[in-house]
Amino acid sequence: MFDHQVKDAYYKFLSPVCNSRTMDGRRVVVSGVGRGLGRRLAELLVEQGDLVWGTSRNGDAPAGVQGQLSMEMRDEASIIAGAAELAAQTESVDLLINCAGTDARSFGAAHGERGPFDLDAETFNAVMEVNVTGPMLVTRHVLPLLRAGKDAMVVNISSQLGSMALAQDMGADTVYNVSKAALNMLSLKSAAALRGDRIGVIMLHPGWVQTDMGGSSAALTIDESAGAIVDTIGSLSIEDSGRFVRWDGTDHPW
Ligand SMILES: NC(=O)c1ccc[n+]([C@@H]2O[C@H](COP(=O)([O-])OP(=O)(O)OC[C@H]3O[C@@H](n4cnc5c(N)ncnc54)[C@H](OP(=O)(O)O)[C@@H]3O)[C@@H](O)[C@H]2O)c1
């Protein structure tokens, strides 16, 4: 080898653009790592040796992440810019967890006034943008990297409140129900569209969890939910694509 070839190889080795899956873990993107479930999932994945990129809208991310990406789910330009930043840092992604989500309270709806006819169009559409359009756009713009990933998987954090079978009488926030049902259909359509590329798409109900959204009386601690989700995701393969599962990997009713 000539000197310049040795030098080229060395600089390629040092390049911030990572060319293949790390020896010890997957390349993972988690949305909404500033707080709640997304933050804990990112922390646990880092702990187990994955290379994790986290999205947040205020620059916040847990220690140990490979990179923080600024993405506001209601702003397509920010999602495109975040995905471009990601593509400058890695050539592949093995796992995308669309976790960022919200309900109508974030847009000023009163706790007890979130029924089917309580919200104006602006509030209703804002929740749909965060919970459905946002994950669609994130997946769309990360897709080239997922196509280069190994056993690539998209996990859309859904909810039991999106279940047609269960949620007619559950949940005080109708647009939240509607948004998670729509996210499930988006996930099914994505699973079908990406089957040829061998990219799996899963819908996952995390349980009722003690976060800002779930409240302090929720059934599961963040650790219980996030720990089980990490184990479940680790057990999933392309054969599971299109499934709606609970945090513990059991099937969720549609
Ligand atoms: N907690 C539960 O009981 C429960 C049950 C079923 C499903 N889920 C689902 O689990 C996921 C995580 O929820 P959580 O309980 O962790 O809720 P959380 O504590 O309220 O956290 C919500 C996360 O979503 C992010 N987010 C909200 N609006 C956003 C926007 N417009 N653009 C970008 N990011 C935005 C937040 O970022 P900021 O800090 O910037 O606001 C935060 O990181 C959600 O999809 C939720 O629907 C939760």
The ligand as an ORCA input file, in Angstrom:
! r2SCAN-3c Opt
* xyz 0 1
  N     -47.941      7.103     29.584
  C     -48.887      6.264     29.202
  O     -49.654      5.740     30.034
  C     -49.021      5.877     27.754
  C     -49.969      4.900     27.430
  C     -50.093      4.508     26.104
  C     -49.292      5.093     25.142
  N     -48.402      6.058     25.478
  C     -47.587      6.620     24.418
  O     -46.229      6.533     24.794
  C     -45.475      7.567     24.138
  C     -44.628      8.316     25.160
  O     -45.526      8.941     26.070
  P     -45.094      9.372     27.548
  O     -46.031      8.710     28.453
  O     -43.626      9.245     27.711
  O     -45.522     10.913     27.496
  P     -44.797     12.225     28.041
  O     -44.101     11.967     29.312
  O     -45.868     13.259     27.998
  O     -43.684     12.533     26.928
  C     -44.087     12.879     25.633
  C     -42.879     12.958     24.746
  O     -43.317     13.303     23.422
  C     -42.635     14.502     23.030
  N     -43.499     15.382     22.221
  C     -44.729     15.817     22.542
  N     -45.174     16.657     21.584
  C     -44.185     16.736     20.660
  C     -44.025     17.446     19.449
  N     -44.979     18.277     18.985
  N     -42.884     17.291     18.743
  C     -41.890     16.501     19.218
  N     -41.959     15.806     20.363
  C     -43.102     15.928     21.066
  C     -42.297     15.211     24.328
  O     -41.288     16.151     24.091
  P     -41.266     17.583     24.898
  O     -40.553     17.309     26.193
  O     -40.527     18.492     23.980
  O     -42.687     18.002     25.099
  C     -41.884     14.030     25.202
  O     -40.579     13.625     24.899
  C     -46.511      8.457     23.449
  O     -46.605      8.111     22.078
  C     -47.801      8.090     24.154
  O     -48.941      8.324     23.352
  C     -48.241      6.460     26.769
*
